[in-house]
Amino acid sequence: MKILRTKPIEATIAETHEPGRRLKRSLSTWDLMIMGVAVAVGAGIFSVGAKAAASFAGPAVTVSFAIAAVACALAIMCYAEFATAIPVAGSAYVFTYATMGELLAWIIGWNLILELFTAGAVVAKYWGLYLSKVFSLVGVDIPPSIQLGPVELVWGPFLIVSIFTVLLVLGTKLSARVGNVFTVIKIAVVLFVIVVGLFYIKAENFAPFVPNAVPAPAADSSAVLKQSLFAFATGAAPAQYGLYGVFAGAALVFFAFIGFDVVATSAEEVKNPQKTLPRGIFAGLAVVTLLYILVSLALTGMVPYTTLAAAEQPTLTTAFEAVGNTDAAKVIAFGSLVGLTTVIMVLLMGFARVVLAMSRDGLLPRALSVTSEKRSTPARLQILCGILVALVAGLTKVDVLEEMINIGTLSAFVVVSLGIIALRRKRPDLKPAFRVPFGKVTPIVSAVLCLYLMTNLAVGTWIYFAGWLVVGLIIYFAYGQRHSRLNERFATHRRSPRRDEELTVSDLGRT
């Protein structure tokens, strides 16, 4: 069947040299490591641990972070093996096209667009709100939005998206340098908060380390859409704390690590990708894990977890206010703003690279994959992505779709993990610089863990996700399948005099 045809890896790599559609290899191990930290450490570092400690794990939230880091590492290992074998822009989409066929590749690419587009819009909107908060903390009152007739415009997203869109158009290396500066500042702020927090730590706040399990507060019976799919399907009674709470906390904080898959989308712009990609990805994951665990230790050591549970929206600021240090709120607000800044940059770049890969294959209009001759960046596409993100962030209440970011990412994690098994079976001749250890065990465990985490998402999120997939399938069968370069070449080959011969890589590589 046409929709199950896979694309030869050699053809995928050959097409990266097509004139007018090339990207420049300029990123180093340091750039990738910083990119991973940039996209994973945002404002959430000051809130997600507090929420997990308050509602699920108590002081054992540090264990939750460790479990989540292991789950993320398993998936990232699969990405690293693929990226060293196929160092091409597009990440999970490209990997799936080479192993599982065009239809599933389209679905994964469509889900990546969902992840990156929604994440970019949500983060850009929060950036605008945090900007106004920082101004108010220093005594300057600037409203976060302005009224334009019947439309309320949040102006912050337009500002930050415009700045990084211009930088990305000018060059990936230039934008990476700017991102590096912001990321170093962000890490310095986080370390400052950790060090200050350590002075307030009391050993008794860590006891009990794993609180006894208790029934969760009764939920509104009408809030079915807010239930997790697992609870809805099994009828399991919700509970807090205990061993289950530690794993429930891991499911929550796992989403603090989402973003490392975006780093893999830059594979085509990395110098010496066989060595640079795995080093950069794993170094970034190590730094992020360390920062989150240190923040969670400071947080749960400063105040009892019950103090966090009593707050309506527990954050690191809650802990500092409880110990009487209200000045920390200014530092945390500034850190949140800087943290979100670099996240936006990486998401905008990843969004454009996924669309570029899909359009280069003809599944989206080919005109989108044209790159600048002078700077080797997809200038027109990057500007289009920036406009879409800014409009949605500035004009809509996109925060209602926050969990769509997670489900799009996790679906890609599952397919990439299983794709490693397919890759090794179909192409045993490949010798990537990095290989996932323990044979088939690691990819299978990774896929199962990610599927479990997906079931922890709300029923409403799954319904939205199903709608997104339906729209994607309509676009694929109406446009993508008919314009697919792979299918066009198979059709041309069938009409050629040597139609009985096998389609070669050189046939696939023709433009």
Secondary structure, 3 states (H helix, E strand, C coil): CHHHCCCCHHHHHHHHHCCCCCCCCCECHHHHHHHHHHHHCCHHHHCHHHHHHHHHHHHHHHHHHHHHHHHHHHHHHHHHHHHHHCCCCCCHHHHHHHHCCHHHHHHHHHHHHHHHHHHHHHHHHHHHHHHHHHHHHCCCCCCCEEEECCEEEEHHHHHHHHHHHHHHHHCHHHHHHHHHHHHHHHHHHHHHHHHHHHCCCCHHHHCCCCCCCEECCCCCCCCHHHCEHHHHHHCCCCEECHHHHHHHHHHHHHHHCCCHHHHHCCHHHECCHHHHHHHHHHHHHHHHHHHHHHHHHHHHHHCCHHHHHHCCCCCHHHHHHHCCCCCHHHHHHHHHHHHHHHHHHHHHHHHHHHHHHHHHCCCCCHHHHCCCCCCCCCHHHHHHHHHHHHHHHHHCCHHHHHHHHHHHHHHHHHHHHHHHHHHHHHCCCCCCCCCCCCCCHHHHHHHHHHHHHHHCCEHHHHHHHHHHHHHHHHHHHHHHHHHCHHHHHHHHHHHCCCCCCCCCHHHHHCC
